[in-house]
């Protein structure tokens, strides 16, 4: 998603505030990327690193949430314009990812609050975004699936933590709905983005990854006390989850090959939408390995996780450099 026109940037009290006000809705993918890397590190036992990533994700989420509310209160036209772009759905996905990690900390009340917030945002943003779909769209079009499956992941996670059957069944409905949205989004996706996309083309695979993660969470949520799925339902859920992971890994290979064939160096905020699918593929692989008790998948998930961490560091360095340059330029302009 391109950045906003300069005319949209409001006056700010400081260069940092002015720079922050120019962040596009796609900036939410940085929270998604950081949050899912935190989840992956937690799943592999690197708890200290996981919590550091979680703190960074929370800080970014709070900043973006404050900006979201400020625009809603003072710049309604601008808020509505941005809410119509696919990147707006990162608000739902990022909140769901954070809720999933918070639940793993045992903070179920906070996780429930984040689920309620994400659920309230989801239908509003979903309708606004889908009403403005076009043909030959970038990979951000798949955020309709990502946002929906994010709710399914958090719902299934809480269902297991709280032993709440209705929440698991609601998550199952969202899981299947998310797959429908993936199919609809694919018909609008410009496949040429695979070789020329600026980073968000990776969401084509990331949407399948979070779908596989949702499936694994639904499988893991079942227990003798809840008895969520009968044998046929459980077998179908396992089959679909494995198929989703295979398709995701296939997309991963294709997208990675395209990056080597057509390198696209240089920082772009949409590169956070590359880190997120990489981290999500790792987390999905680790979660499926645990749910289905497939040990070699855990090894693969660990390898994919460290690749995601390395890419996160590279994109993070690019973001920091770009921010420093942008703030310096605004400071210089303010002195004139």
MIZA-633363 format. One record per residue (C-alpha): x, y, z; residue number from 1; residue in one letter. Coordinates in pm, whole numbers. Example, Ala and Ser with C-alpha at 12.3 -4.5 7.8 and 13.67 -1.06 7.14 Angstrom:
// MIZA-633363
1230/-450/780/1/a
1367/-106/714/2/s
// end
This chain:
// MIZA-633363
0/0/0/1/x
146/336/-92/2/x
207/605/166/3/x
-29/898/208/4/x
-6/1214/5/5/x
191/1485/182/6/x
-118/1704/195/7/x
-272/1459/440/8/x
-4/1506/703/9/x
-135/1720/989/10/x
68/1971/1179/11/x
268/1820/1465/12/x
444/1960/1769/13/x
772/1781/1694/14/x
957/1622/1399/15/x
893/1280/1555/16/x
519/1352/1575/17/x
514/1480/1219/18/x
696/1171/1094/19/x
467/938/1290/20/x
159/1107/1145/21/x
265/1004/795/22/x
263/631/873/23/x
30/441/635/24/x
-224/184/760/25/x
16/-88/642/26/x
241/3/936/27/x
25/-232/1143/28/x
203/-520/971/29/x
511/-434/1184/30/x
308/-521/1495/31/x
186/-841/1330/32/x
541/-938/1232/33/x
689/-864/1574/34/x
402/-1031/1756/35/x
420/-1354/1560/36/x
797/-1376/1597/37/x
736/-1344/1972/38/x
486/-1632/1949/39/x
740/-1844/1759/40/x
1015/-1776/2011/41/x
776/-1872/2291/42/x
692/-2199/2118/43/x
1063/-2285/2094/44/x
1144/-2196/2455/45/x
1328/-1867/2401/46/x
1112/-1689/2654/47/x
1337/-1390/2724/48/x
1371/-1303/2356/49/x
999/-1368/2311/50/x
909/-1119/2583/51/x
1143/-855/2441/52/x
966/-891/2106/53/x
630/-877/2282/54/x
721/-548/2453/55/x
823/-399/2118/56/x
498/-518/1960/57/x
290/-375/2244/58/x
463/-36/2225/59/x
405/-18/1850/60/x
43/-132/1892/61/x
-26/136/2154/62/x
123/407/1931/63/x
-77/297/1629/64/x
-396/259/1835/65/x
-358/613/1970/66/x
-308/741/1616/67/x
-612/542/1498/68/x
-834/697/1767/69/x
-695/1047/1711/70/x
-778/1034/1342/71/x
-1124/893/1413/72/x
-1192/1182/1651/73/x
-1036/1471/1460/74/x
-992/1365/1096/75/x
-1297/1160/1005/76/x
-1255/1196/627/77/x
-895/1081/643/78/x
-982/794/876/79/x
-1256/676/641/80/x
-1028/700/339/81/x
-765/486/509/82/x
-1023/242/647/83/x
-1116/155/289/84/x
-765/26/211/85/x
-675/-341/274/86/x
-401/-230/514/87/x
-667/-116/760/88/x
-734/-480/845/89/x
-389/-503/1003/90/x
-561/-344/1305/91/x
-768/-660/1352/92/x
-486/-902/1274/93/x
-230/-724/1493/94/x
-470/-712/1788/95/x
-548/-1083/1748/96/x
-179/-1180/1732/97/x
-105/-980/2046/98/x
-402/-1141/2220/99/x
-272/-1487/2133/100/x
70/-1411/2283/101/x
-86/-1247/2591/102/x
-299/-1559/2646/103/x
19/-1769/2652/104/x
134/-1552/2944/105/x
-179/-1655/3137/106/x
-339/-1309/3106/107/x
-673/-1443/2987/108/x
-881/-1140/3086/109/x
-659/-909/2880/110/x
-664/-1159/2593/111/x
-1044/-1164/2608/112/x
-1051/-784/2594/113/x
-826/-787/2287/114/x
-1051/-1048/2125/115/x
-1356/-830/2193/116/x
-1182/-526/2043/117/x
-1066/-714/1733/118/x
-1412/-865/1688/119/x
-1575/-522/1708/120/x
-1338/-378/1447/121/x
-1355/-677/1213/122/x
-1701/-638/1050/123/x
-1671/-260/1013/124/x
-1331/-268/843/125/x
-1414/-583/647/126/x
-1717/-423/481/127/x
-1533/-98/407/128/x
-1239/-282/253/129/x
-1431/-536/46/130/x
-1665/-268/-95/131/x
-1361/-104/-251/132/x
-1192/-411/-394/133/x
-1061/-387/-748/134/x
-908/-628/-993/135/x
-534/-703/-1000/136/x
-471/-605/-639/137/x
-148/-645/-439/138/x
-101/-912/-173/139/x
-269/-697/90/140/x
-600/-819/-54/141/x
-544/-1141/146/142/x
-572/-949/472/143/x
-946/-1027/469/144/x
-842/-1387/531/145/x
-562/-1299/773/146/x
-787/-1081/991/147/x
-1060/-1347/1003/148/x
-818/-1629/1082/149/x
-652/-1411/1345/150/x
-983/-1406/1529/151/x
-1010/-1784/1485/152/x
-660/-1836/1630/153/x
-728/-1619/1934/154/x
-1075/-1766/1982/155/x
-943/-2123/1973/156/x
-654/-2031/2204/157/x
-893/-1884/2462/158/x
-1134/-2174/2423/159/x
-856/-2412/2527/160/x
-737/-2187/2810/161/x
-1086/-2125/2951/162/x
-1246/-2461/2857/163/x
-1521/-2278/2670/164/x
-1685/-2487/2399/165/x
-1894/-2213/2234/166/x
-1580/-2007/2174/167/x
-1417/-2299/1995/168/x
-1724/-2349/1775/169/x
-1731/-1978/1691/170/x
-1361/-2001/1602/171/x
-1436/-2298/1376/172/x
-1695/-2091/1185/173/x
-1438/-1812/1142/174/x
-1183/-2070/1025/175/x
-1404/-2188/740/176/x
-1512/-1832/660/177/x
-1147/-1729/639/178/x
-1085/-1998/377/179/x
-1378/-1863/174/180/x
-1226/-1515/195/181/x
-893/-1654/77/182/x
-1058/-1792/-234/183/x
-1233/-1462/-304/184/x
-912/-1266/-250/185/x
-718/-1495/-482/186/x
-950/-1403/-770/187/x
-851/-1036/-717/188/x
-479/-1096/-665/189/x
-235/-984/-934/190/x
-3/-1283/-970/191/x
255/-1055/-1128/192/x
316/-921/-778/193/x
514/-1236/-705/194/x
806/-1096/-908/195/x
750/-722/-867/196/x
568/-676/-534/197/x
717/-446/-270/198/x
674/-696/14/199/x
304/-745/80/200/x
283/-1010/-195/201/x
406/-1254/74/202/x
66/-1228/242/203/x
-61/-1467/-28/204/x
130/-1736/160/205/x
97/-1584/505/206/x
-282/-1609/486/207/x
-250/-1985/441/208/x
-1/-1999/728/209/x
-236/-1832/975/210/x
-515/-2058/847/211/x
-299/-2363/927/212/x
-222/-2212/1267/213/x
-594/-2167/1332/214/x
-656/-2529/1235/215/x
-386/-2652/1471/216/x
-525/-2441/1756/217/x
-872/-2586/1697/218/x
-730/-2938/1705/219/x
-539/-2866/2026/220/x
-844/-2706/2190/221/x
-1029/-3039/2192/222/x
-1021/-3238/2513/223/x
-1211/-3509/2698/224/x
-1395/-3246/2901/225/x
-1500/-3033/2604/226/x
-1537/-3302/2334/227/x
-1553/-3043/2058/228/x
-1527/-3264/1751/229/x
-1640/-3616/1673/230/x
-1402/-3852/1491/231/x
-1508/-3749/1140/232/x
-1492/-3379/1221/233/x
-1152/-3419/1384/234/x
-1014/-3613/1086/235/x
-1145/-3351/842/236/x
-990/-3071/1048/237/x
-655/-3250/1057/238/x
-661/-3316/682/239/x
-744/-2955/597/240/x
-482/-2822/839/241/x
-208/-3037/689/242/x
-315/-2938/337/243/x
-303/-2570/433/244/x
47/-2607/576/245/x
167/-2785/261/246/x
20/-2509/42/247/x
177/-2245/265/248/x
522/-2407/243/249/x
480/-2428/-134/250/x
400/-2055/-150/251/x
699/-1989/75/252/x
932/-2170/-167/253/x
787/-1992/-471/254/x
805/-1648/-311/255/x
1159/-1705/-184/256/x
1272/-1819/-530/257/x
1114/-1508/-681/258/x
1309/-1289/-437/259/x
1635/-1441/-556/260/x
1532/-1427/-922/261/x
1413/-1065/-902/262/x
1584/-897/-604/263/x
1406/-593/-462/264/x
1657/-430/-225/265/x
1577/-119/-26/266/x
1340/-61/263/267/x
965/-32/215/268/x
709/-40/496/269/x
544/-325/309/270/x
848/-541/388/271/x
698/-595/733/272/x
429/-784/540/273/x
712/-1014/429/274/x
837/-1074/783/275/x
487/-1158/908/276/x
425/-1450/666/277/x
775/-1583/732/278/x
717/-1573/1107/279/x
365/-1705/1070/280/x
486/-2000/859/281/x
734/-2085/1133/282/x
470/-2056/1407/283/x
218/-2259/1205/284/x
474/-2533/1142/285/x
565/-2549/1511/286/x
200/-2551/1617/287/x
99/-2820/1368/288/x
398/-3027/1479/289/x
273/-3010/1838/290/x
-94/-3070/1754/291/x
-25/-3370/1530/292/x
287/-3490/1716/293/x
519/-3479/1413/294/x
870/-3424/1548/295/x
1048/-3345/1221/296/x
806/-3059/1157/297/x
929/-2898/1478/298/x
1284/-2898/1341/299/x
1164/-2736/1020/300/x
969/-2480/1221/301/x
1278/-2387/1421/302/x
1480/-2330/1104/303/x
1205/-2115/955/304/x
1178/-1918/1280/305/x
1544/-1814/1277/306/x
1513/-1714/913/307/x
1219/-1494/1015/308/x
1421/-1345/1302/309/x
1706/-1261/1064/310/x
1469/-1094/818/311/x
1300/-909/1107/312/x
1639/-766/1208/313/x
1713/-659/850/314/x
1376/-492/801/315/x
1395/-338/1147/316/x
1733/-185/1061/317/x
1587/-46/739/318/x
1291/98/927/319/x
1514/263/1186/320/x
1736/418/919/321/x
1436/543/721/322/x
1279/689/1036/323/x
1603/863/1129/324/x
1635/1013/781/325/x
1270/1122/775/326/x
1281/1284/1118/327/x
1606/1464/1033/328/x
1451/1598/711/329/x
1144/1725/897/330/x
1362/1882/1164/331/x
1565/2057/895/332/x
1248/2182/726/333/x
1116/2315/1056/334/x
1426/2527/1107/335/x
1378/2712/782/336/x
// end
